[in-house]
Amino acid sequence: MVGSSSEGESSKGNRSQPRRRHANGRAVGARLVAVLGVLGLAAGAVWGLKQAAALEPSPTTLEIPALSVQAANVEPGSVTPVNASLKGAPKQRKQRPNGGANTQGSGDSLVGWAQRVGPAIGVPVRALLAYGRAEISLRQTNPACRLSWATLAGIGRVESDHGRYGGAVLQANGLPSKPIIGVPLDGSRGFKSITDTDDGRFDGDSRVDRAVGPMQFIPSTWASHAADGNGDGVANPQQIDDAALAAAHYLCAGGRDMSSAEGWWAGLWSYNQSVEYGQQVFGLADHYARAVNSRS
C-alpha cells in the first residue's frame, strides 16, 4: 500500500505496487473449510471460521505492499510462530539526542545482539534494534502480552520491507531516508475510503487518509496509539522505534496473550483483517525465530 508514485505498475514480483489483500467472508470461509477437510483440525478450524466471520475493518493497516512474501500453510488459530523472545533482556544502550543508538561496543547489549543477528536473518540492524526494544518495553509495561520481536519483524517486512520500501533506507536516527506514504484511501481501485483525519499532518494529504511509516499506521489510529519508542519526546509514525512500539501496544490491546495461538491470530487480524496477511506474517516471524534460535 506504500508508494503512490507507481500505482500503474504490475504488482507481480515488484516492490512498487500495492495490491488489495482483503478477502471477503465467502472466500475466507471457503479457504478455511478446505483446510479443515485436508488437515482435520476441527477445533482450530472452527475457531478460525468464527473469527474470520466476525472480523471488523481494521483501523490500522488496510493494505500491504506487494513484497513477494509467501503465505505460510498454517490453519489460523491453530498455532503460533516458533518462540524467539530475547533471553535475559539485553541491555539497551543510552541513545543519542538525535534518536540514534550509541552503537559502540557489543557484549550483551541489544545493539550488539542486533549487529550479530540482523545480517544473518536479512533484517536491517536499525530495524531489528527497534523490534527488540519494543519487546523489552512490553516486558516491563505489559508482561502478560508476551509479544516477540519476531512478530514485529514479520509485520515490518510485509508492510515496508523494514523501512526500505521504494528505495528508502533506515538512517541511524530511525527515520527512513524518505517518508513512507501509502496510496490515497479514496475508495478507488478496491481500496477503502477514509476521509482525512489529520489535516495532512502525517500523510501530506488533506483530502483523504493514507497509511504512513514503516509499520503503516493510518493517521487516526496513530493519534490514539502513538508511542515514543526512542525517548526523544516526540511520537513520529515514520520513526522505526516509535512505530514498532506503537504496533506492539496495538497488538497487545485488550489483554491479548501473543504467545497463545488464539491471541496471536486475534492480534494479527486486528492489525489487518486478511487471513493471507496473517499467514504471511506467520511465515516470516517463524523463519526469523528459527534462524536466530539455530544460532544460539
Secondary structure, 3 states (H helix, E strand, C coil): CECHHHCCCCCCCCCCCEECCCCCHHHHHHHHHHHHHHHCCHHHHHHHHHHHHHCCCCCCCCCEECCCCCCCCCCCCCCCCCCCCCCCCCECCCECCCCCECCCCCCCEHHHHHHHHHHHHCCCHHHHHHHHHHHHHHHHHCCCCCCCHHHHHHHHHHHHCCCCHHHCCECCCCCECCCCEECCCECHHHCCECECCCCCCCCCCCCECCCECCCCECHHHHHHHCCCCCCCCCCCCCCHHHHHHHHHHHHHHHHCCCCCHHHHHHHHHHHCCCHHHHHHHHHHHHHHHHHHHHCC
